[in-house]
């Protein structure tokens, strides 16, 4: 073979070059495809209804906390905005649903829409304040909004009931068929259905070009601006959407318990949402759901063992999780299995 033949052979396209190039649309569709473990996760939530009928009230609380953590994950995990006062939208949605049921209509779906709308209005109005300044400024602004709402609800006892709460509401059956019972059957299925629908919307949202632009803004603000992304508009949009999700979560709590108090606006509510994200991890939607399951089950289990000091043991477990990290804890079983395999090879075990 001459030098000319070798040059022609080098420039000739190979078989792999004929392979079609994946377009951005196909890439987004591939990432939006459901994984097997996702299907198993949601099937397990349905199986809980039949396997643990005595724990459905707890499971409905887990679903509501998971939705609240999901709203915070949209804000923190994807947009990078840390909030210490996310309970403001949760509490506003809770009070809106209660007042709506008492004075307008007891239809639960209409109450959810009203609560989401009111919380979204507050989120849109406060988003312009949150976007100004650094992360420390955002922390103080979000905390300040939550504290102002808490004090306003405490002082306006004629409207909110003050420290006594807002009892006496009546929630109609869901779709006119399913009555809220004392065992939590309707509450769990209703909360799970709302959580699943909003999760589908969030999953579609974060997998869209809008969600990818949020990741770009969180990763490098200046580089995202050089690509033509307008960060302020997108951050305002995701902040408003996150507040709508939190308001609906608060409305679910009011409708399933038919009671609302100042606790829904407390700082503890915001701290619980952050702890749930720390446990489950942020930035992939399922972190808030998994963290809510672990957090509420630990809370229920430890409080049953020691009713006086359950907060101490729960805090100790959370500190261990934070110090060692989820990755190291999850890697523990794999490390043990690898050691066993090295000590007892397949030939010897056979």
C-alpha positions as a Python dict, from the first residue, in 0.01 Angstrom:
ca = {
    (1, 'X'): (0, 0, 0),
    (2, 'X'): (138, 335, -106),
    (3, 'X'): (137, 651, 102),
    (4, 'X'): (-156, 785, -103),
    (5, 'X'): (-363, 472, -31),
    (6, 'X'): (-288, 498, 339),
    (7, 'X'): (-399, 862, 345),
    (8, 'X'): (-724, 775, 166),
    (9, 'X'): (-791, 492, 409),
    (10, 'X'): (-731, 724, 705),
    (11, 'X'): (-974, 984, 573),
    (12, 'X'): (-1245, 726, 485),
    (13, 'X'): (-1535, 739, 740),
    (14, 'X'): (-1567, 441, 968),
    (15, 'X'): (-1881, 244, 1040),
    (16, 'X'): (-1938, 428, 1368),
    (17, 'X'): (-1941, 762, 1190),
    (18, 'X'): (-2263, 664, 1013),
    (19, 'X'): (-2446, 633, 1349),
    (20, 'X'): (-2716, 900, 1395),
    (21, 'X'): (-2632, 1184, 1631),
    (22, 'X'): (-2869, 1218, 1924),
    (23, 'X'): (-3065, 1541, 1907),
    (24, 'X'): (-3139, 1751, 2217),
    (25, 'X'): (-3508, 1658, 2191),
    (26, 'X'): (-3428, 1286, 2192),
    (27, 'X'): (-3188, 1335, 2481),
    (28, 'X'): (-3459, 1505, 2688),
    (29, 'X'): (-3706, 1229, 2603),
    (30, 'X'): (-3455, 964, 2704),
    (31, 'X'): (-3397, 1133, 3038),
    (32, 'X'): (-3773, 1164, 3091),
    (33, 'X'): (-3823, 790, 3046),
    (34, 'X'): (-3939, 610, 3359),
    (35, 'X'): (-3690, 386, 3537),
    (36, 'X'): (-3786, 51, 3684),
    (37, 'X'): (-3711, 164, 4040),
    (38, 'X'): (-3943, 464, 3996),
    (39, 'X'): (-4233, 238, 3904),
    (40, 'X'): (-4153, 13, 4200),
    (41, 'X'): (-4146, 316, 4431),
    (42, 'X'): (-4494, 434, 4337),
    (43, 'X'): (-4636, 82, 4338),
    (44, 'X'): (-4500, 47, 4692),
    (45, 'X'): (-4693, 359, 4799),
    (46, 'X'): (-5012, 191, 4678),
    (47, 'X'): (-4923, -137, 4848),
    (48, 'X'): (-4888, 49, 5178),
    (49, 'X'): (-5264, 108, 5175),
    (50, 'X'): (-5327, -265, 5194),
    (51, 'X'): (-5026, -374, 5402),
    (52, 'X'): (-5043, -115, 5682),
    (53, 'X'): (-5409, -12, 5726),
    (54, 'X'): (-5345, 101, 6085),
    (55, 'X'): (-5072, 346, 5977),
    (56, 'X'): (-5258, 537, 5710),
    (57, 'X'): (-5279, 856, 5916),
    (58, 'X'): (-4900, 851, 5947),
    (59, 'X'): (-4866, 775, 5577),
    (60, 'X'): (-5083, 1072, 5486),
    (61, 'X'): (-4854, 1294, 5694),
    (62, 'X'): (-4557, 1148, 5507),
    (63, 'X'): (-4720, 1230, 5173),
    (64, 'X'): (-4788, 1589, 5282),
    (65, 'X'): (-4435, 1635, 5417),
    (66, 'X'): (-4299, 1483, 5097),
    (67, 'X'): (-4491, 1737, 4889),
    (68, 'X'): (-4362, 2020, 5107),
    (69, 'X'): (-4005, 1889, 5071),
    (70, 'X'): (-4060, 1858, 4696),
    (71, 'X'): (-4153, 2226, 4679),
    (72, 'X'): (-3838, 2314, 4871),
    (73, 'X'): (-3631, 2089, 4646),
    (74, 'X'): (-3746, 2280, 4339),
    (75, 'X'): (-3616, 2594, 4504),
    (76, 'X'): (-3296, 2467, 4667),
    (77, 'X'): (-3198, 2161, 4466),
    (78, 'X'): (-3250, 2312, 4121),
    (79, 'X'): (-3237, 2690, 4163),
    (80, 'X'): (-2988, 2702, 4451),
    (81, 'X'): (-3201, 2937, 4664),
    (82, 'X'): (-3185, 2852, 5035),
    (83, 'X'): (-3498, 2938, 5231),
    (84, 'X'): (-3547, 2946, 5607),
    (85, 'X'): (-3907, 3061, 5582),
    (86, 'X'): (-4070, 2825, 5336),
    (87, 'X'): (-4335, 2759, 5600),
    (88, 'X'): (-4484, 3099, 5509),
    (89, 'X'): (-4636, 2951, 5192),
    (90, 'X'): (-4727, 2626, 5365),
    (91, 'X'): (-4909, 2810, 5643),
    (92, 'X'): (-5077, 3056, 5410),
    (93, 'X'): (-5210, 2767, 5202),
    (94, 'X'): (-5330, 2593, 5517),
    (95, 'X'): (-5522, 2897, 5644),
    (96, 'X'): (-5659, 2971, 5299),
    (97, 'X'): (-5799, 2619, 5268),
    (98, 'X'): (-5953, 2641, 5615),
    (99, 'X'): (-6116, 2980, 5559),
    (100, 'X'): (-6230, 2873, 5213),
    (101, 'X'): (-6400, 2566, 5359),
    (102, 'X'): (-6569, 2770, 5632),
    (103, 'X'): (-6692, 3067, 5430),
    (104, 'X'): (-6701, 2967, 5062),
    (105, 'X'): (-6715, 2597, 4985),
    (106, 'X'): (-6609, 2270, 5142),
    (107, 'X'): (-6506, 2117, 4808),
    (108, 'X'): (-6149, 1993, 4865),
    (109, 'X'): (-6024, 2039, 4509),
    (110, 'X'): (-6146, 2398, 4498),
    (111, 'X'): (-5975, 2457, 4831),
    (112, 'X'): (-5649, 2326, 4688),
    (113, 'X'): (-5673, 2561, 4391),
    (114, 'X'): (-5750, 2860, 4615),
    (115, 'X'): (-5462, 2777, 4850),
    (116, 'X'): (-5216, 2732, 4565),
    (117, 'X'): (-5325, 3059, 4404),
    (118, 'X'): (-5292, 3266, 4723),
    (119, 'X'): (-4955, 3111, 4809),
    (120, 'X'): (-4837, 3170, 4453),
    (121, 'X'): (-4931, 3539, 4473),
    (122, 'X'): (-4727, 3577, 4791),
    (123, 'X'): (-4438, 3385, 4634),
    (124, 'X'): (-4440, 3607, 4325),
    (125, 'X'): (-4454, 3926, 4534),
    (126, 'X'): (-4172, 3819, 4766),
    (127, 'X'): (-3953, 3675, 4491),
    (128, 'X'): (-3831, 4022, 4393),
    (129, 'X'): (-3698, 4070, 4746),
    (130, 'X'): (-3540, 3724, 4761),
    (131, 'X'): (-3345, 3771, 4438),
    (132, 'X'): (-3167, 4078, 4571),
    (133, 'X'): (-2839, 4028, 4751),
    (134, 'X'): (-2640, 3719, 4848),
    (135, 'X'): (-2743, 3389, 5001),
    (136, 'X'): (-2731, 3537, 5351),
    (137, 'X'): (-2969, 3813, 5245),
    (138, 'X'): (-3206, 3555, 5100),
    (139, 'X'): (-3201, 3359, 5424),
    (140, 'X'): (-3296, 3667, 5625),
    (141, 'X'): (-3567, 3778, 5380),
    (142, 'X'): (-3737, 3438, 5368),
    (143, 'X'): (-3719, 3406, 5746),
    (144, 'X'): (-3854, 3758, 5791),
    (145, 'X'): (-4154, 3694, 5564),
    (146, 'X'): (-4238, 3378, 5759),
    (147, 'X'): (-4210, 3552, 6098),
    (148, 'X'): (-4429, 3842, 5984),
    (149, 'X'): (-4700, 3605, 5869),
    (150, 'X'): (-4679, 3412, 6194),
    (151, 'X'): (-4726, 3727, 6403),
    (152, 'X'): (-5003, 3854, 6174),
    (153, 'X'): (-5192, 3525, 6214),
    (154, 'X'): (-5143, 3543, 6590),
    (155, 'X'): (-5277, 3897, 6617),
    (156, 'X'): (-5570, 3850, 6377),
    (157, 'X'): (-5751, 3612, 6609),
    (158, 'X'): (-6088, 3726, 6466),
    (159, 'X'): (-5988, 3566, 6135),
    (160, 'X'): (-5741, 3288, 6214),
    (161, 'X'): (-5842, 3192, 6567),
    (162, 'X'): (-5505, 3302, 6702),
    (163, 'X'): (-5338, 3059, 6939),
    (164, 'X'): (-5657, 2852, 6963),
    (165, 'X'): (-5647, 2760, 6596),
    (166, 'X'): (-5922, 2746, 6339),
    (167, 'X'): (-6160, 2458, 6416),
    (168, 'X'): (-6514, 2399, 6304),
    (169, 'X'): (-6455, 2351, 5932),
    (170, 'X'): (-6628, 2083, 5729),
    (171, 'X'): (-6463, 1927, 5425),
    (172, 'X'): (-6691, 1770, 5166),
    (173, 'X'): (-6623, 1421, 5027),
    (174, 'X'): (-6360, 1404, 4755),
    (175, 'X'): (-6537, 1414, 4417),
    (176, 'X'): (-6860, 1379, 4616),
    (177, 'X'): (-6788, 1010, 4682),
    (178, 'X'): (-6504, 957, 4930),
    (179, 'X'): (-6567, 1079, 5284),
    (180, 'X'): (-6278, 1163, 5515),
    (181, 'X'): (-6283, 897, 5787),
    (182, 'X'): (-6107, 864, 6122),
    (183, 'X'): (-5877, 586, 5997),
    (184, 'X'): (-5714, 799, 5728),
    (185, 'X'): (-5807, 584, 5430),
    (186, 'X'): (-5945, 869, 5221),
    (187, 'X'): (-5683, 1111, 5356),
    (188, 'X'): (-5396, 889, 5243),
    (189, 'X'): (-5531, 815, 4896),
    (190, 'X'): (-5626, 1179, 4845),
    (191, 'X'): (-5285, 1308, 4960),
    (192, 'X'): (-5103, 1044, 4755),
    (193, 'X'): (-5301, 1128, 4441),
    (194, 'X'): (-5229, 1501, 4474),
    (195, 'X'): (-4862, 1427, 4544),
    (196, 'X'): (-4833, 1203, 4239),
    (197, 'X'): (-4998, 1453, 4002),
    (198, 'X'): (-4779, 1740, 4122),
    (199, 'X'): (-4474, 1514, 4108),
    (200, 'X'): (-4547, 1439, 3742),
    (201, 'X'): (-4566, 1812, 3671),
    (202, 'X'): (-4239, 1877, 3857),
    (203, 'X'): (-4071, 1584, 3681),
    (204, 'X'): (-4174, 1722, 3345),
    (205, 'X'): (-4064, 2070, 3449),
    (206, 'X'): (-3712, 1985, 3563),
    (207, 'X'): (-3653, 1768, 3256),
    (208, 'X'): (-3749, 2048, 3018),
    (209, 'X'): (-3518, 2319, 2880),
    (210, 'X'): (-3646, 2542, 3160),
    (211, 'X'): (-3521, 2294, 3420),
    (212, 'X'): (-3185, 2261, 3245),
    (213, 'X'): (-3150, 2639, 3245),
    (214, 'X'): (-3211, 2639, 3622),
    (215, 'X'): (-2925, 2392, 3665),
    (216, 'X'): (-2706, 2614, 3451),
    (217, 'X'): (-2791, 2918, 3665),
    (218, 'X'): (-2717, 2726, 3983),
    (219, 'X'): (-2389, 2595, 3845),
    (220, 'X'): (-2250, 2918, 3703),
    (221, 'X'): (-2453, 3237, 3692),
    (222, 'X'): (-2215, 3436, 3470),
    (223, 'X'): (-2174, 3157, 3217),
    (224, 'X'): (-2551, 3108, 3196),
    (225, 'X'): (-2595, 3479, 3125),
    (226, 'X'): (-2334, 3459, 2847),
    (227, 'X'): (-2545, 3182, 2688),
    (228, 'X'): (-2845, 3415, 2669),
    (229, 'X'): (-3031, 3286, 2975),
    (230, 'X'): (-3215, 3550, 3178),
    (231, 'X'): (-3172, 3424, 3534),
    (232, 'X'): (-3407, 3665, 3712),
    (233, 'X'): (-3713, 3562, 3513),
    (234, 'X'): (-3645, 3194, 3563),
    (235, 'X'): (-3574, 3231, 3934),
    (236, 'X'): (-3895, 3430, 3983),
    (237, 'X'): (-4087, 3160, 3797),
    (238, 'X'): (-3945, 2869, 3998),
    (239, 'X'): (-3989, 3059, 4325),
    (240, 'X'): (-4356, 3114, 4243),
    (241, 'X'): (-4407, 2751, 4140),
    (242, 'X'): (-4236, 2634, 4460),
    (243, 'X'): (-4464, 2853, 4670),
    (244, 'X'): (-4771, 2710, 4493),
    (245, 'X'): (-4656, 2356, 4577),
    (246, 'X'): (-4598, 2451, 4941),
    (247, 'X'): (-4940, 2616, 4964),
    (248, 'X'): (-5111, 2304, 4829),
    (249, 'X'): (-4920, 2093, 5083),
    (250, 'X'): (-5051, 2314, 5361),
    (251, 'X'): (-5403, 2289, 5223),
    (252, 'X'): (-5377, 1910, 5225),
    (253, 'X'): (-5285, 1916, 5593),
    (254, 'X'): (-5585, 2134, 5675),
    (255, 'X'): (-5829, 1926, 5473),
    (256, 'X'): (-5713, 1588, 5605),
    (257, 'X'): (-5711, 1700, 5970),
    (258, 'X'): (-5992, 1963, 5944),
    (259, 'X'): (-5795, 2187, 6176),
    (260, 'X'): (-5525, 2452, 6137),
    (261, 'X'): (-5318, 2634, 6399),
    (262, 'X'): (-5016, 2863, 6421),
    (263, 'X'): (-4790, 2559, 6402),
    (264, 'X'): (-4817, 2562, 6022),
    (265, 'X'): (-4629, 2894, 6013),
    (266, 'X'): (-4361, 2806, 6270),
    (267, 'X'): (-3990, 2800, 6202),
    (268, 'X'): (-3992, 2430, 6296),
    (269, 'X'): (-4195, 2360, 5983),
    (270, 'X'): (-3928, 2515, 5762),
    (271, 'X'): (-3652, 2337, 5951),
    (272, 'X'): (-3826, 2002, 5905),
    (273, 'X'): (-3834, 2056, 5529),
    (274, 'X'): (-3462, 2130, 5521),
    (275, 'X'): (-3387, 1826, 5739),
    (276, 'X'): (-3587, 1606, 5505),
    (277, 'X'): (-3381, 1727, 5211),
    (278, 'X'): (-3058, 1671, 5404),
    (279, 'X'): (-3162, 1312, 5472),
    (280, 'X'): (-3287, 1228, 5125),
    (281, 'X'): (-3070, 1459, 4918),
    (282, 'X'): (-3172, 1745, 4691),
    (283, 'X'): (-3168, 1796, 4319),
    (284, 'X'): (-3342, 1479, 4200),
    (285, 'X'): (-3703, 1513, 4325),
    (286, 'X'): (-3712, 1176, 4498),
    (287, 'X'): (-3482, 1304, 4773),
    (288, 'X'): (-3763, 1490, 4944),
    (289, 'X'): (-3997, 1191, 4922),
    (290, 'X'): (-3744, 941, 5055),
    (291, 'X'): (-3632, 1183, 5325),
    (292, 'X'): (-3993, 1236, 5435),
    (293, 'X'): (-4042, 860, 5473),
    (294, 'X'): (-3726, 821, 5681),
    (295, 'X'): (-3790, 1130, 5893),
    (296, 'X'): (-4151, 1053, 5985),
    (297, 'X'): (-4090, 683, 6049),
    (298, 'X'): (-3795, 765, 6274),
    (299, 'X'): (-4004, 1026, 6454),
    (300, 'X'): (-4292, 785, 6507),
    (301, 'X'): (-4067, 495, 6613),
    (302, 'X'): (-3848, 690, 6857),
    (303, 'X'): (-4141, 874, 7015),
    (304, 'X'): (-4310, 538, 7078),
    (305, 'X'): (-3998, 409, 7256),
    (306, 'X'): (-3925, 717, 7465),
    (307, 'X'): (-4197, 979, 7480),
    (308, 'X'): (-3987, 1230, 7677),
    (309, 'X'): (-3650, 1222, 7501),
    (310, 'X'): (-3743, 1132, 7146),
    (311, 'X'): (-3622, 1469, 7016),
    (312, 'X'): (-3276, 1400, 7156),
    (313, 'X'): (-3242, 1062, 6984),
    (314, 'X'): (-3392, 1189, 6661),
    (315, 'X'): (-3145, 1479, 6660),
    (316, 'X'): (-2857, 1241, 6732),
    (317, 'X'): (-2950, 1021, 6435),
    (318, 'X'): (-2975, 1324, 6208),
    (319, 'X'): (-2634, 1447, 6323),
    (320, 'X'): (-2484, 1105, 6244),
    (321, 'X'): (-2640, 1111, 5898),
    (322, 'X'): (-2503, 1459, 5829),
    (323, 'X'): (-2154, 1386, 5966),
    (324, 'X'): (-2102, 1055, 5790),
    (325, 'X'): (-2302, 1140, 5482),
    (326, 'X'): (-2564, 943, 5296),
    (327, 'X'): (-2308, 811, 5050),
    (328, 'X'): (-2088, 657, 5320),
    (329, 'X'): (-2385, 506, 5501),
    (330, 'X'): (-2522, 360, 5178),
    (331, 'X'): (-2176, 229, 5089),
    (332, 'X'): (-2155, 34, 5416),
    (333, 'X'): (-2349, -274, 5298),
    (334, 'X'): (-2158, -278, 4970),
    (335, 'X'): (-1828, -267, 5157),
    (336, 'X'): (-1933, -556, 5380),
    (337, 'X'): (-2037, -762, 5077),
    (338, 'X'): (-1706, -695, 4901),
    (339, 'X'): (-1511, -806, 5211),
    (340, 'X'): (-1717, -1125, 5233),
    (341, 'X'): (-1655, -1199, 4868),
    (342, 'X'): (-1281, -1154, 4909),
    (343, 'X'): (-1269, -1374, 5218),
    (344, 'X'): (-1499, -1640, 5074),
    (345, 'X'): (-1456, -1669, 4696),
    (346, 'X'): (-1717, -1842, 4488),
    (347, 'X'): (-1505, -2153, 4447),
    (348, 'X'): (-1469, -2205, 4822),
    (349, 'X'): (-1832, -2122, 4896),
    (350, 'X'): (-1941, -2368, 4627),
}
